[in-house]
Amino acid sequence: MLVKDIVTANYPVLYEDELVTKARAMIREQGLGILPIIDQQKRLLGIISRRSIMTISSSKSTIRVKGIMNQPNLVLTSDAEVTQAARDMLRLDAWYAPVTNSSQNNVYAGVLGLENFLKMFLNAKSSKLMKPVYEAMTTNVATCTPDDRIDNVWRLMQEKHVHTLLVMKEKKLVGIVTEKDLLESGAVFPTFESKKGRFKSPAKVFSVMHMSVTTLKEATSLREAARLMLEKNFGRLPVVDEKGILLGIVDRKDIVKGLL
């Protein structure tokens, strides 16, 4: 199977001279992991990520997307083999990769996300999906507390190279906070503009975290974990034991790795 067989061809894009405020609105409202930037000839120029868009706080910014776009770590081509594409994405920790028709013309063809692989394996009813999540989960979990300042949590996410923190209080899981939550809240100190943002004083995690957390048991199958991730648009899920004690966390990357 080739990348063109599973790529999301109608994935949203922006042109290089459009405003970053439009990019931010698209990423927020559509829950995008990345936003490809193209020129008038539909050639891929770069991407904007959630992290790059979080540097802009003003609702009236005149900055253009070309001013904050980055070069992607990985660009796939439509004729690439799917398994190798998955391995490349895992190796570079790329949850999303823009796709071009070929390396020669660089014409944008869509975006391949880890969810595309999950759908592929689910549709194929792979026997590997019957593995329990404890075989794929990560036990070294990044956490914070409800009273931590959001700007410190944002720095921790960058230092740990994670997009989600589990919120713990007295060794109990009480919530979850994601990069998406921080983007929607506007609470993170921006890089390019006013350091006050919308908040007069440093916001705390409890003001933006989700207290209702979907969890998995260690014996839950990868099939059920993948199904939940796709159905609820979750990137990762905590794993707990029968007493609710946190054991680890499993994300889309862990599952794809366990299925290859």
C-alpha positions as CSV (number, residue, x, y, z in Angstrom):
1,M,0.0,0.0,0.0
2,L,1.2,3.5,-0.8
3,V,0.8,6.8,1.0
4,K,-1.6,8.1,-1.7
5,D,-4.0,5.3,-0.7
6,I,-4.5,6.6,2.9
7,V,-3.5,10.3,2.8
8,T,-6.0,13.0,3.8
9,A,-6.1,14.8,0.5
10,N,-8.6,17.5,1.5
11,Y,-6.6,18.6,4.6
12,P,-6.8,22.4,5.0
13,V,-4.0,24.7,3.8
14,L,-3.1,28.4,3.8
15,Y,-1.3,30.6,1.4
16,E,2.0,32.2,2.5
17,D,0.6,35.8,2.6
18,E,-2.5,35.1,4.7
19,L,-2.6,36.3,8.3
20,V,-1.5,34.2,11.3
21,T,-4.8,35.1,13.0
22,K,-6.6,33.1,10.3
23,A,-4.2,30.2,10.8
24,R,-4.8,30.3,14.6
25,A,-8.6,30.3,14.0
26,M,-8.3,27.3,11.7
27,I,-6.1,25.3,14.0
28,R,-8.3,26.0,17.0
29,E,-11.7,25.4,15.3
30,Q,-10.7,22.4,13.3
31,G,-8.3,20.8,15.8
32,L,-5.4,20.7,13.4
33,G,-2.0,19.3,14.3
34,I,-0.3,21.2,11.6
35,L,-1.3,23.6,8.9
36,P,0.6,23.4,5.5
37,I,1.6,26.6,3.8
38,I,1.6,26.7,0.0
39,D,2.3,29.2,-2.8
40,Q,0.0,30.1,-5.8
41,Q,1.3,27.1,-7.7
42,K,0.2,24.8,-4.8
43,R,3.8,24.0,-4.0
44,L,4.6,23.2,-0.3
45,L,6.6,26.0,1.4
46,G,6.4,25.0,5.0
47,I,4.0,24.3,7.9
48,I,2.7,26.0,11.0
49,S,2.3,24.0,14.1
50,R,0.3,24.6,17.3
51,R,3.5,25.6,19.1
52,S,4.4,28.2,16.5
53,I,0.9,29.7,16.5
54,M,1.0,30.0,20.3
55,T,3.6,32.7,19.9
56,I,0.8,35.0,18.7
57,S,-1.7,36.4,21.2
58,S,-3.3,39.5,19.6
59,S,-6.5,39.0,17.7
60,K,-5.5,41.7,15.3
61,S,-1.9,40.7,14.5
62,T,-0.7,41.7,11.1
63,I,2.0,39.0,11.0
64,R,1.8,36.8,7.9
65,V,2.0,33.0,8.1
66,K,5.3,33.0,6.1
67,G,6.7,34.9,9.1
68,I,6.3,32.1,11.5
69,M,6.2,29.0,9.3
70,N,8.8,26.3,9.7
71,Q,10.3,23.6,7.5
72,P,8.7,20.2,8.4
73,N,11.0,17.5,9.8
74,L,9.6,15.1,7.2
75,V,7.9,15.5,3.8
76,L,6.4,12.3,2.3
77,T,5.6,11.6,-1.3
78,S,2.5,10.1,-2.6
79,D,4.3,7.0,-4.0
80,A,6.1,6.2,-0.7
81,E,5.4,2.8,0.8
82,V,3.1,3.1,3.8
83,T,5.1,1.0,6.3
84,Q,8.3,2.9,5.6
85,A,6.4,6.2,5.9
86,A,5.1,5.1,9.3
87,R,8.7,4.2,10.4
88,D,10.0,7.5,9.3
89,M,7.3,9.4,11.2
90,L,8.0,7.4,14.4
91,R,11.7,7.9,14.1
92,L,11.3,11.7,13.8
93,D,8.4,11.9,16.3
94,A,6.2,13.4,13.6
95,W,2.5,12.9,14.3
96,Y,1.7,14.6,11.0
97,A,3.6,14.9,7.8
98,P,2.8,16.9,4.7
99,V,2.6,14.9,1.4
100,T,3.7,16.1,-2.0
101,N,3.1,14.5,-5.4
102,S,6.8,14.0,-5.9
103,S,10.1,15.3,-4.6
104,Q,10.7,17.0,-7.9
105,N,7.6,19.2,-8.2
106,N,6.8,19.6,-4.5
107,V,3.1,20.1,-5.3
108,Y,1.0,19.7,-2.1
109,A,-1.1,16.5,-2.1
110,G,-2.4,16.3,1.5
111,V,-1.3,15.3,5.0
112,L,-0.6,11.9,6.5
113,G,-1.3,11.6,10.3
114,L,-0.8,8.8,12.7
115,E,-4.6,8.4,12.7
116,N,-4.5,7.4,9.1
117,F,-2.4,4.4,10.1
118,L,-4.8,3.6,13.0
119,K,-7.7,3.6,10.5
120,M,-5.8,1.4,8.1
121,F,-5.0,-1.2,10.8
122,L,-8.6,-1.2,12.2
123,N,-10.0,-1.7,8.7
124,A,-7.6,-4.5,8.0
125,K,-8.6,-6.1,11.4
126,S,-5.0,-6.7,12.2
127,S,-4.4,-9.5,14.8
128,K,-1.8,-7.2,16.4
129,L,-4.6,-5.0,17.6
130,M,-5.4,-7.7,20.2
131,K,-2.3,-6.9,22.2
132,P,-2.9,-5.3,25.6
133,V,-2.0,-1.7,26.0
134,Y,0.5,-2.4,28.8
135,E,2.8,-3.8,26.1
136,A,2.8,-0.5,24.3
137,M,2.3,2.1,27.0
138,T,5.0,4.5,28.3
139,T,5.5,4.4,32.1
140,N,7.6,7.5,32.4
141,V,4.7,10.0,32.5
142,A,5.1,13.8,32.5
143,T,2.8,15.3,35.2
144,C,1.9,18.6,36.8
145,T,-0.5,19.7,39.6
146,P,-3.7,21.8,39.4
147,D,-1.9,24.7,41.1
148,D,1.1,24.9,38.7
149,R,1.3,28.1,36.6
150,I,0.4,27.6,33.0
151,D,3.5,29.4,31.7
152,N,5.6,26.9,33.6
153,V,3.6,24.0,32.3
154,W,4.1,25.2,28.8
155,R,7.8,25.4,29.3
156,L,7.8,21.8,30.7
157,M,5.9,20.6,27.7
158,Q,8.6,22.1,25.5
159,E,11.5,20.7,27.6
160,K,10.0,17.2,27.7
161,H,8.9,17.3,24.1
162,V,5.3,16.3,25.1
163,H,1.9,17.7,24.1
164,T,0.0,16.5,27.2
165,L,0.5,16.5,30.9
166,L,-1.5,14.4,33.4
167,V,-2.6,16.5,36.4
168,M,-1.9,14.8,39.7
169,K,-3.0,15.7,43.2
170,E,-1.8,13.7,46.2
171,K,-0.7,10.9,43.8
172,K,-4.2,10.7,42.3
173,L,-5.1,11.5,38.6
174,V,-7.5,14.5,38.7
175,G,-7.3,15.8,35.2
176,I,-5.4,16.3,32.0
177,V,-4.1,19.4,30.2
178,T,-3.1,19.4,26.5
179,E,-1.3,21.8,24.2
180,K,-4.6,22.3,22.5
181,D,-6.1,23.4,25.8
182,L,-3.4,26.0,26.2
183,L,-3.9,27.3,22.7
184,E,-7.6,27.7,23.2
185,S,-7.2,29.4,26.6
186,G,-4.7,32.0,25.3
187,A,-3.0,31.8,28.7
188,V,0.6,31.1,27.5
189,F,3.1,33.9,27.5
190,P,3.6,34.7,23.8
191,T,7.0,35.2,22.3
192,F,6.4,38.0,19.8
193,E,3.9,40.2,21.5
194,S,2.7,41.4,25.0
195,K,3.7,39.1,27.8
196,K,0.4,39.7,29.6
197,G,-1.8,38.1,27.0
198,R,-5.5,37.9,28.1
199,F,-4.6,37.2,31.7
200,K,-3.7,39.9,34.2
201,S,-2.0,37.4,36.5
202,P,-0.4,34.0,35.8
203,A,-3.2,31.4,35.2
204,K,-3.2,28.1,36.9
205,V,-3.6,24.6,35.4
206,F,-7.0,24.1,37.2
207,S,-8.5,26.9,35.1
208,V,-7.9,25.1,31.8
209,M,-7.6,21.3,32.6
210,H,-10.2,18.7,31.8
211,M,-11.3,16.9,35.0
212,S,-13.2,14.2,33.2
213,V,-10.5,11.9,32.0
214,T,-11.0,8.8,29.9
215,T,-8.7,6.0,31.0
216,L,-7.8,2.5,30.0
217,K,-7.1,-0.6,32.0
218,E,-3.8,-2.3,31.4
219,A,-5.5,-5.3,29.8
220,T,-7.5,-3.1,27.3
221,S,-6.6,-4.1,23.7
222,L,-4.9,-1.8,21.3
223,R,-8.0,-2.1,19.1
224,E,-10.1,-0.5,21.8
225,A,-7.5,2.2,22.5
226,A,-7.3,3.0,18.8
227,R,-11.0,3.0,18.4
228,L,-11.4,5.5,21.3
229,M,-8.7,7.7,20.0
230,L,-10.3,8.0,16.6
231,E,-13.9,8.3,17.9
232,K,-13.1,10.9,20.5
233,N,-10.1,12.5,18.7
234,F,-7.8,11.7,21.6
235,G,-4.1,11.8,21.1
236,R,-3.2,9.8,24.2
237,L,-4.9,7.9,27.1
238,P,-3.8,7.3,30.6
239,V,-3.6,3.6,31.8
240,V,-4.7,2.7,35.3
241,D,-5.0,-0.4,37.4
242,E,-8.2,-1.8,39.0
243,K,-7.8,0.7,41.9
244,G,-7.4,3.6,39.6
245,I,-3.6,4.0,40.2
246,L,-1.8,5.5,37.3
247,L,0.4,3.0,35.5
248,G,1.4,4.8,32.3
249,I,0.1,6.5,29.2
250,V,-0.4,5.3,25.6
251,D,-0.5,7.5,22.6
252,R,-1.0,7.2,18.9
253,K,2.6,6.8,18.3
254,D,2.9,3.9,20.8
255,I,0.1,2.1,19.1
256,V,1.4,2.5,15.6
257,K,4.8,1.3,16.8
258,G,3.2,-1.7,18.4
259,L,1.5,-2.6,15.1
260,L,4.4,-2.4,12.8
